[in-house]
């Protein structure tokens, strides 16, 4: 089983940057796809970006393409979401999640709040 925890959220002004971190309990995290999903108040959860377990392929939500980047440390025990050019529409609770290759997410972190002020 994979246990995840997010950190790095906070308040940032529009146009600013923020880096989120998602830490796995063990290096078994390397066996899973890792993604970031967000949920704004009153809205459904929305896929943001997914990194396949090889680390060489990603898929990204169109609205954050070119602004958000997913990466990991070498051991793949920590996954990062680098967010640039933040917009108020990016305000949400951001969750990291893990999934078998190409499948639905099975394991979720508790989420971290990102608030972007205009």
N, C-alpha and C positions, 0 to 999 in steps of 0.2 A: 504494500500500500504506500502511496505517495502522500506526504503531508506538506502543505504549502503555507507560506506566510508572506504577505506583502508589506512593503514599507515605502516611504518616500513621498506620499501624498502631502498636500498642503494647499495654501492659497498662493496664486500667482496671477500677475496681471496679464492682460491680453498681449500677445506677442512674445511672452516670456517662454522659458524652458523649464522642464522638470524631468527628473529621472526617477522612475519607480524601480523597485527591486522585488524579486520574488525568489524566496529561498526554499529549497527542497530539504527534506529531512535527511536524505542520504543521496549518494551518487546514483542510485537507481533512477533518479530523475532523467538520466541519460537515455533511458529506454522509451521515453514518451515524447510525443509532440507537446510543445508548450505554447500556450496562447494567452493573450490578454483580451478580456471582455469587459465592457463597461455598462453601467446602468444609471441613467439619469432619473431624477424624481419624476414619477408618473409615466415613465417609459419602460419598454421592455429591454431586456439585456441585448446588447449589440456587440457583435464580433468586432474586434479592433485589428488584431494581427495574430498570426500563427506561425511558429517556427517548427518545421518538421525535425524529427529527432536527429537527422544527420547534421543539422545546423547549417546546411548549405542551401536551403530553400525556404522561402517564406511566402505568405499571402497576406495582403493588407487591405483593410477597408479603404475604399476609394477616397473618402473624405479626409483621411489622414495620410494618404500616400505622399511620400516626400517630406512629411513632417515628423512622423513617428518611426522609430527604428527599434527592432527587437534584437537583442544580443545576449550572450551568455559568457560566463567565465569558462576556462578550459575544462574544468571538471564537470561542468553543467550542473552545478549545485545551486547556482544563482542565475536567474534570468532577469534582464533589464529591459525596461521600456524607456527609451529616450524620446521625449516629447519636445518639439520645437514649434515655434509659431503658434502657440496655444490660443485658442479662441474660446469665447464664452460657451459656445456649443459643445466644447469638450468637457465641460463640467459634468462630473459623474463619479460614482464609486467604481473604481477599477479593480478587477479581479484577475488574478492569474489562475490558470487551470492547466491540467495535464490530461492527455488523451493517448490511447493507443494510436499507432500510425494511421492517420487519415480517418479516424473514428470520432465519435462524440466524446466530449470531455467527461471524465469520470471523477477527477479530483479537483477541488476548488480551494482557494485561499479564502480568507475572511473579508478581503477587500480593503482598499485604502481610498480615501476621499481626495479628489482633485477638484479644486474650485478655481475657476478662471474669472477674474473680474474685468469688466469692460472699462 
